[in-house]
Amino acid sequence: MFQPRKRGLVPLEPAPGLRFETIASFIGERPAAMRGSALADALREMLAVTRWGALEVRIVDMPPGIRDPTLELARIALEARHLVVTTGSPIALAMATRLLRHLREAGIPAVGFLENMALGAPPDAGPGASSLAAREAGVHDPAVRPDRS
């Protein structure tokens, strides 16, 4: 699947100009039972040893919440701009809002806020809940992706 090289890993390129890397490059079929600093170390190593080549945009899909991997990425990727993605679920929305506030308080730019799967949001989420939460956290023009896919 992934090709290890003497000078780093070569990521998959599923489409021209789109490169993809995953923790599976390092662990194969073994379970990824990591927490705390081990997660941050794995993220740092993956970013360091992958031969990305010239990139205009790098997207790093992070687990929800404000935990070690997210904090480590913010610390080491000083030029990064963050797009926070959530669903309309009250729990997910609360977590995303806390992340937006943390980024703002830390002086880390958030370029956007996206509510994904808006049509699948629970009825108690309320219409426009994500837009209101994003604006309260300082993000202008939040986006909504209505479909479930």
Number of C-alpha atoms within 10 A of each C-alpha: 8 15 10 15 11 6 9 14 20 19 20 15 11 9 8 6 10 12 17 17 18 16 12 13 17 15 10 12 8 8 8 12 7 11 12 10 13 13 18 19 15 15 20 16 13 18 17 12 15 18 17 17 9 7 9 6 8 12 11 16 11 14 9 14 16 16 16 17 22 19 14 16 17 17 12 11 11 10 10 18 16 17 16 21 18 23 22 27 21 17 12 17 20 16 16 26 23 16 20 27 19 15 19 15 10 10 9 18 17 20 14 18 26 21 25 20 17 21 15 14 18 12 10 10 16 12 12 13 15 29 20 13 19 25 14 13 20 14 20 15 13 17 15 20 13 13 10 10 8
